[in-house]
Amino acid sequence: MPRIIIADEQRLFRAGLRKVLEEHLRGSVIVDVSNPLELIKGLQSPFKTDLVIVGSRLLPAGDPTYLGALKREAGAARLLLVVPQASADLFQDALSLGFHGLVVRRQREDEMLMAVRTILEGRLYAPSAILPVKPPDPAAPIRQAERGERSFGLTLRQREVLALIGKGLSNREIAVALSIAEATVKIHVSAVIRVLGVRNRTEAALLAPTMLKGKI
C-alpha cells in the first residue's frame, strides 16, 4: 500500500484528510507535517513515498529554490496541490510547476479520495469545478516543467499577475486587486518566474514592461 505525506499548515485539514485516507485506503502509511522543513525531512525518510499532498500556503512565494528541492527529494513520488480555489489557468500553472493535479480545500471527501486514487494510478486530476477542461497528456506538461518551458507563453491571469508585480505590488496587494486568495497568487507568481526563466520576482518585474507591451 502507498506511503502518503500530507503537508499543510492547518491541523484540522490534515487530520480530516488523514482519517478519510486511512479509512478508504486501508494499509496505507499516512504521514502529516505542518511546515516546509518537516516536508523535506519526511521525503528524506528511507521509506519510499508514493504521493505528496501539499497545501499551497506551504510553498514560499516566488521562490523556485524550495520547489526545486521539494521535487528533487520527492523523486518519483506524485504531487497533489491543495488550493483555496481553482481555475483552468491555475490548473495549468500547477502542471507547469511539476504537480500532477490540484484539489480545492473545501472539496467533498469522496472527491478528495478520487483525486488521490487518480494520481496514484499515474493520471492527472482536475477538480470538477474547472471541468470540462480536459487534462493534458500526463507526459507533456511534466516534460515542459522539467525544461522550464511553456510553449503557449503566459496565460491571461499570469499576465495580470506579472503586470502587478511590475508595479511593485506584494502578493497580498495582488490578491486584493484580482479578488483571489493570496495562496493562489503565490502559485501564479511561481509559474510566472518559471515561464520567464528568471530567478526571482525582481527580475520578473524588470521584464514586465517588455513582456506585456500591448498585451493587457
C-alpha positions in Angstrom: 0.0 0.0 0.0 1.2 3.6 -0.7 3.0 5.9 1.7 1.4 9.3 1.6 2.6 12.6 3.1 0.0 15.3 3.8 1.8 18.7 4.2 -0.5 21.6 5.3 -0.4 24.3 7.9 -4.0 23.6 9.1 -4.1 20.8 11.6 -7.8 20.1 11.2 -7.4 19.7 7.4 -4.6 17.3 7.9 -6.5 15.3 10.5 -9.7 15.2 8.4 -7.9 14.1 5.2 -5.8 11.5 7.1 -8.9 10.0 8.6 -10.5 9.7 5.1 -7.4 8.1 3.6 -6.8 5.7 6.4 -10.5 4.6 6.3 -10.6 4.0 2.5 -7.0 3.1 1.7 -6.5 0.5 4.4 -2.9 -0.4 5.0 -1.6 2.9 3.7 1.1 4.7 5.6 -0.1 8.3 6.2 2.4 10.9 7.5 1.3 14.5 8.2 3.6 17.5 8.5 2.9 21.2 9.1 5.7 23.1 7.5 8.2 23.1 4.6 11.2 21.9 6.6 9.2 18.9 8.0 8.1 18.0 4.5 11.6 17.8 3.2 12.6 15.7 6.2 9.7 13.4 5.6 10.8 12.9 2.0 14.3 12.0 3.1 12.9 9.0 5.0 14.4 5.7 3.9 10.8 4.6 3.1 9.6 5.3 -0.4 6.9 8.0 -0.7 4.2 7.5 -3.4 2.2 10.7 -3.0 2.8 14.1 -1.5 -0.3 16.3 -0.9 0.9 19.9 -0.5 -1.1 22.9 0.7 -0.3 25.9 -1.4 0.5 28.1 1.6 3.5 25.9 2.4 5.1 27.0 -0.9 7.4 30.0 -0.4 6.1 32.9 -2.6 8.1 33.3 -5.8 10.9 31.0 -4.6 11.6 28.3 -7.1 14.5 27.1 -5.0 12.3 25.4 -2.4 10.1 23.9 -5.1 13.1 22.5 -6.9 14.3 21.0 -3.6 10.9 19.5 -3.0 10.8 17.9 -6.4 14.3 16.5 -6.0 13.5 14.9 -2.7 10.2 13.7 -3.9 11.8 11.8 -6.7 9.2 9.6 -8.4 6.5 10.5 -5.9 3.4 12.1 -7.3 2.5 15.6 -6.2 -1.0 16.9 -5.5 -1.6 20.6 -4.8 -4.3 21.9 -2.4 -5.6 25.3 -3.3 -8.3 27.6 -1.8 -10.0 28.0 -5.2 -9.4 26.5 -8.7 -9.4 27.7 -12.2 -8.2 26.4 -15.6 -5.3 28.8 -15.5 -4.3 27.7 -12.0 -4.5 24.0 -13.1 -2.1 24.7 -15.9 0.2 26.6 -13.6 0.2 23.6 -11.2 1.2 21.3 -14.1 3.9 23.6 -15.3 5.4 23.6 -11.8 5.5 19.8 -11.8 2.3 18.9 -9.9 0.1 16.1 -11.2 -3.2 17.8 -10.3 -4.9 20.0 -7.7 -7.8 19.9 -5.3 -9.8 22.6 -3.7 -9.5 22.7 0.1 -13.3 22.5 0.5 -13.9 19.6 -1.8 -16.1 16.8 -0.6 -14.4 13.8 1.0 -15.3 11.5 -2.0 -13.8 13.9 -4.4 -10.6 14.1 -2.4 -10.4 10.4 -2.3 -11.0 10.2 -6.1 -8.2 12.7 -6.6 -5.7 10.7 -4.5 -6.6 7.4 -6.3 -6.5 9.0 -9.7 -3.0 10.4 -9.2 -1.7 7.2 -7.5 -2.8 5.4 -10.7 -0.5 7.7 -12.7 -3.1 10.0 -14.2 -3.7 13.8 -13.8 -6.6 15.1 -11.7 -8.6 18.3 -12.2 -11.4 19.2 -9.9 -14.9 19.2 -11.3 -15.2 22.9 -10.7 -13.0 23.6 -13.7 -14.2 20.8 -16.0 -14.9 20.3 -18.9 -11.2 21.4 -19.1 -9.6 18.2 -20.4 -6.3 17.4 -18.5 -3.4 17.4 -21.0 -1.5 14.2 -21.7 0.4 13.3 -18.4 3.8 13.3 -20.0 3.7 16.6 -22.0 3.3 19.2 -19.2 5.7 17.4 -16.9 8.4 17.4 -19.6 7.7 21.1 -20.1 8.1 21.7 -16.4 11.4 19.9 -16.3 12.7 22.0 -19.2 11.2 25.2 -17.7 9.3 25.8 -20.9 5.7 26.8 -21.7 5.3 26.9 -25.5 2.0 28.7 -25.2 3.5 31.5 -23.1 1.8 33.4 -20.3 -1.9 32.8 -19.6 -4.1 35.8 -19.2 -4.1 35.5 -15.4 -0.3 35.2 -15.4 -0.1 38.4 -17.5 -2.3 40.2 -15.0 -0.1 39.0 -12.1 3.1 40.0 -13.9 1.7 43.5 -14.6 1.1 43.9 -10.9 4.5 42.6 -10.0 5.9 45.1 -12.4 4.1 47.8 -10.4 5.7 46.7 -7.2 2.7 45.1 -5.5 3.1 42.5 -2.9 1.3 39.1 -3.1 -1.3 40.4 -0.6 -1.9 43.5 -2.7 -2.2 41.4 -5.9 -4.7 39.2 -4.2 -6.9 42.1 -3.3 -6.5 43.7 -6.7 -7.6 40.5 -8.5 -10.0 39.3 -5.9 -8.3 36.0 -5.4 -6.6 34.2 -2.5 -3.1 35.1 -1.6 -2.1 31.5 -1.7 -3.4 31.4 -5.3 -1.2 34.5 -6.1 1.8 32.6 -4.8 1.2 29.8 -7.3 0.8 32.2 -10.2 4.0 34.1 -9.2 6.0 30.9 -9.1 4.6 29.9 -12.5 5.4 33.3 -14.0 9.0 33.1 -12.7 9.4 29.7 -14.2 7.8 30.6 -17.6 10.0 33.7 -17.9 13.1 31.8 -16.9 14.1 34.4 -14.3 15.4 33.8 -10.8 13.0 35.9 -8.7 10.2 38.4 -8.8 12.5 41.3 -9.1 13.9 40.1 -12.4 10.3 39.4 -13.5 9.3 43.0 -12.7 12.1 44.3 -14.8 10.8 42.2 -17.8 7.2 43.1 -17.2 7.1 46.3 -19.4 8.6 44.4 -22.4 6.6 41.2 -22.0 3.3 43.0 -21.5 3.6 45.7 -24.1 0.3 45.8 -25.9 -0.9 42.6 -24.2 -3.1 44.0 -21.4 
